[in-house]
Amino acid sequence: MKRAVIYARYSTDNQSHETIEVQVERCVEYAKQKGFNIIEVLADEAVSGMKSNRPELQKLFNMAEMGSFEVVLIYDQSRFSRDIVDWFSFRRTMQNHDIQIISVTQPYVGGDLNDTAVFATEGINALVNQIHVLQTRQKVVDAMNRIARQGLVCGGSVLLGYDVKDKRYVINEYEAEAVRLIFTLYASGKSYKYLIQTLNEKGYKTKAGRTFGSNSINALLQNERYIGIYVYNKMLPAKNGKRNSHKANPAAIKIPGAVPQIISNDLWDKVQARLRSNKVNARNKAKVDYLLSGKLFCGECGMAMTGTRSNGKYYYYDCSGKKRLKNCDKAPIQKDRVEQMVINYVKETLVTNKQRHEIAQKLFEAQGKLLGSAAGVRIEIEKRIKEIDHQLENINNAIAQGIFSGSTMDKLTELETEQRKLYTQLAATDKTEVSAHKSIDDILQILDYIANVPVDDLEGKQTLLAFVYRVYVYDDKIRIITNPLDENTDNIKQEDLPFSEGVASPAPKENPHES
């Protein structure tokens, strides 16, 4: 008997705790039908599907690492995640652990990712789910922007040093003293540790009533409201809906003088100058994202190519076979160069309307193949409903003839309950088939979205690379396998690459070490 885990989730968007119960109930019914042993039910409540750091989801990953189960049951794809990158990361992680994913309402979800049709159909649904979130969020943003332009508080936690009266900020003098102390000490060169110790000794607390920490101090020092500027929507949202806290939003709403000023402009300038200096130093120690990690392989020996660096500032992918087994002489390849080349290839594949129409046709055909499996589920449900109708008719005839007992009533109640559930499942199947079936125009719209994803930020690059299955690097060519874009592998020869030095420039003489 296979061990199974149920994962359920609901967000705060017109949903409630009952949706968790519905999801779990359907998954339990499915497990009973298939003979799975449910070892745990994991549920994240009131958590967005665009977030991957959910506590129960992290527990699911930890259990998968330990080999605790063989099957994950979900209600539908959107209940796991509305983020395409997170969805395929989850799918590949589970597949690497030989764990089967089953959606109890979407039979076309959870197949072999090496199958182009599976990859394509799940990719389409993931993008539709993500676009739905973005459209909903945009409506909320528009409404909040109207409020912000009036200088009114748009909800959320109130900043230390202020209270809210009639939807406007007013100074809280006691807390404002703590704010002035923070800015003054930091401008004089004191460390965060010193600031925190001083604040705690004087009995000051954060707005939430807790002791201060480094993160809370840093956020306060960068908040322009302390110099009287009302700021709303300051940071630029990424294309997948996640907030990129490192990139300013050029469309942010700023209203000077809309907030009572606590810090002088001179003190503010001194603090910002020190913060900028610290950022320059921190940038040299920043974490590097190897975007092709787990997807890049050595064309010579087949081993994975992993992230390495040299002299602390040159970044490469190097063959793990060469480093660990000493059985390959493949040269390292420059990180940025190979990543950009693969990203460019995906975008170029979608660059013309003709190409997008050809891809859309392939995806449409693949979708039809998988939706046929949903039709099979419908046939099974309808067959069972007919069987129950026949049994109910026999029982009712027996009762009409005076043949009646307690067990007869029990059986009647049992069949009627099962019948109601089957009709509910049938309705859900109808809804799923309608929502999953995308026209060629729908698919073209999604491909347009992918083609226009900006690649000047991390999230845009990750979205494009989510459609790349594997990349093999040779000395004279690179082979890119893109499941949803082409059923065949694509070979880009050396002369087609934007390099005059081959696939990559050689690494420095120093031995790179793994980052």
LINLIN-V939353 format. One record per residue. D_FIRST is the distance of its C-alpha to the first C-alpha in Angstrom with 2 decimals. Layout:
D_FIRST
D_FIRST
//
This chain:
0.00
3.79
6.51
9.31
13.02
15.55
19.01
22.07
25.80
29.15
32.58
35.92
37.01
37.43
33.95
32.97
30.29
29.35
28.03
25.30
24.38
24.37
22.13
19.56
19.80
19.17
16.13
14.68
15.59
13.96
10.57
10.98
12.12
9.33
6.50
5.83
6.32
9.92
11.40
14.81
17.22
20.00
23.18
26.55
29.32
32.70
32.01
33.18
30.89
33.45
32.63
30.02
30.79
28.79
27.59
24.06
23.73
24.94
22.36
19.66
21.33
21.59
17.90
17.29
19.92
18.21
14.88
13.19
10.68
9.83
10.79
13.98
14.85
18.63
21.00
23.25
24.69
27.64
25.66
24.42
27.83
31.12
32.18
31.77
31.96
29.35
26.98
27.18
27.11
23.79
22.43
23.69
22.45
18.83
19.26
20.83
17.77
15.55
14.08
13.79
16.08
15.81
18.81
18.27
22.01
22.68
20.71
23.04
21.91
19.36
20.05
21.35
24.32
26.14
26.55
29.87
29.05
25.97
28.03
31.01
29.47
27.63
30.91
32.92
30.82
30.84
34.61
35.12
33.23
35.36
38.57
37.87
37.78
40.96
42.78
41.93
42.97
46.21
47.24
46.79
48.69
51.57
51.93
51.85
54.39
56.82
56.62
56.95
60.09
61.78
61.07
58.91
55.87
52.69
50.37
48.19
49.23
52.97
54.45
55.91
59.65
59.45
58.89
58.62
61.34
61.68
58.91
60.98
60.86
63.40
63.93
62.63
65.40
63.63
60.59
62.92
64.56
61.24
60.78
64.33
63.72
60.59
62.46
65.58
63.86
61.74
64.80
66.64
64.05
62.01
58.36
55.37
55.02
58.63
58.22
55.19
56.98
60.14
58.39
56.51
59.73
61.50
58.74
57.72
54.22
52.28
52.32
49.00
50.69
48.97
50.61
51.24
49.13
49.88
47.98
49.84
53.16
52.58
51.74
54.89
57.12
56.22
56.56
59.63
59.96
61.76
64.64
64.70
62.63
60.08
57.15
54.24
51.43
52.66
49.78
48.74
45.31
43.36
42.50
38.85
40.02
39.57
42.78
44.44
46.40
48.42
50.07
52.80
52.82
56.19
55.86
55.53
57.82
60.47
63.29
65.79
67.38
64.79
63.59
65.93
66.39
65.57
66.01
69.12
68.85
70.34
67.76
64.96
66.28
66.39
62.79
61.55
63.52
61.79
58.32
59.03
60.11
56.91
54.81
56.58
55.67
52.05
51.65
52.18
49.20
46.86
43.30
42.99
40.23
39.19
38.11
36.84
34.74
31.55
33.16
36.22
36.17
38.94
40.11
41.52
38.58
35.57
34.81
34.37
37.63
37.61
40.13
43.18
46.61
50.08
52.94
50.79
51.53
50.61
47.01
45.29
42.10
42.14
40.12
37.68
38.18
41.88
41.53
38.95
39.06
42.69
41.94
43.10
46.40
45.37
47.60
46.16
46.26
47.65
45.04
46.95
48.20
44.95
43.23
46.18
46.29
42.69
43.28
46.50
44.83
42.29
45.17
47.44
44.85
45.17
48.90
50.39
49.82
49.55
46.73
44.87
45.32
43.97
40.86
40.44
40.59
37.83
35.61
36.48
35.50
32.18
31.50
32.30
29.85
26.91
28.15
27.87
24.08
24.80
27.04
24.22
22.32
25.65
26.08
22.77
23.78
27.30
26.22
24.23
27.28
29.55
27.51
27.73
31.43
32.07
30.41
32.36
35.51
35.09
34.60
37.61
39.69
38.85
39.86
43.06
43.88
43.52
40.21
38.57
36.44
34.24
31.08
32.61
32.95
29.41
28.10
30.59
29.52
25.80
26.62
29.05
26.62
24.01
26.95
28.10
24.76
24.68
28.23
27.36
24.58
27.15
29.72
27.42
26.68
30.45
31.14
28.60
30.04
33.54
32.93
31.06
33.67
36.37
39.73
41.40
43.69
40.77
39.37
42.90
43.27
40.13
41.41
44.77
43.09
41.46
44.74
46.68
44.47
46.95
46.26
48.53
45.80
42.44
40.40
42.10
41.38
37.70
37.43
38.96
36.99
33.68
34.35
34.78
31.86
33.61
37.19
38.55
41.94
44.42
48.02
49.45
46.85
43.73
40.83
39.04
35.87
35.58
32.64
33.90
37.53
37.59
35.22
37.26
37.89
41.24
43.70
46.43
49.09
51.31
54.27
52.23
51.30
53.51
54.38
57.52
56.02
52.95
49.44
50.25
53.10
52.68
51.64
54.36
55.29
53.60
50.12
47.65
45.17
41.71
41.86
//
